[in-house]
Amino acid sequence: MFISFMIFAGWAYVFIGVGIIVKNPSLVAIGSAVALFWIGPFTPLIPIVLIVAFLIQRYIFRDRSNDEALKTAIIKFKQQGFRSDKELPKYYYRKVKYSRIHQYKNLYKKQALRGNYVYK
């Protein structure tokens, strides 16, 4: 994890530290720009670091000790997505299936295909 983090963002913090010690504003500016980029919204630093860490562990260090745990995590993610079990109650799907709005879904679709405006 440390090696993977240093590849993507760690060197920027090293630049900031060395730039402050040596009093070089260009190192501080470059390091700050990269650090601010990775701190910004919608930048996938943590998933990228985790994926590269797994790849480094598997192909560079030739360690395959986490194969089973990784397979179960991928299967669980495919089944659930980003939701946890606690987010949605178990009766939610049945409630949506039998709700009044969803009961007329096919009727609305047919009317809309005919060109009629549909009030929902």
N, C-alpha and C positions, 0 to 999 in steps of 0.2 A: 504494500500500500504506500509506503514511504517513497519508494522509487517511482511509482506511478504518479503520485502527487507532485514530486519534484520535477517530473517531465513536463507537466502541464502548468502548474502555478507556483511551485516552490521556488523556482529560480527567480521569480519576480520579487518574492520577499527577501531573498538573498541579495538581489540588486539593490533593494531599498536599504537594507542594513549596511551593505558595503558602501553605498553612495553616501549615507549619512556619516559613516566613519571617515571616509576619505574626503568628504565634502565635495562630491561630484554631482552637480544637479542633473546631469543627463541620465545617470544611472537611477537616481531617485525618480525621475520623470518616467522613464521606460518601465521600471518596476511598478510604479503607481498606476500607470495606464493599464498594464496587464492585470494587476490585482483588481482594479475597479471593473474591468471587463468581466472577470470571472465572478465577481460579487454581484454583478447586475442581474436583473430579472431575466428569466427564460434562457439562462446559460446552463447547460447540462454538465457542470463540472463533476459532481459526485457520481452520476452514472458512468461517465467516461472514465473516471479514475478507477472505479470498480471493475469495469470491463477490461481495461488495460492491465490492471493488477492480476486478474484471473489469467489473462493471456501470458503475462510475464511469468506467473507461477507455473503455468502448464508447459509452455514451450521453451522458456529460457532455463528455468530451474528444474524442469522435468519432474515436477511434483504433481501426482494425480490423486492426492488424498481426499480431495473434496468433490470427486465426480458424482457420488451418490447424492450428496446434499444439494449439489447444483441441479441435478436432474429433478429431484423432488421440488425444488424451488421453482424451476421452469414450469413443471406440470401444474403446480398450485397457482402460479401467475396466469397461465393460460385459462384455467378454470375461473378464477376470480377477477382478474384484471387488477386495478388499483384499489378496489373496494376491500374492506375487511368484513368479517362476519358480523361485527357489531354495528356496522353502518346501516344495513338494511334488515328490518325484521323478516322473519321467515314467511309471514303471511302477506308480504308486500306483493309478490307476483300474482297470487290469487286475487288480491284486492284490485289490481290493475286489470286483470283479465275479465273480471265480472263487473267493473265499474260501468256506469251508464254511458259515459262519453266514449269509451272504447267499444262498447257494444254496437254502436252505429258507425264504426269506422269504415266498414266496407260500403255502407250506404252512402256516406259522404264522398267516398272515393268515386263511386259510380256517378253520382250527381255532378261532381267536379269534372269528370271526363266528358260528360254530356255538354258542358259549358255553362251549367247553372252555378250561380254564386251560392256558397254553402255557409250558413251561420253555424258556428260551433259554440 
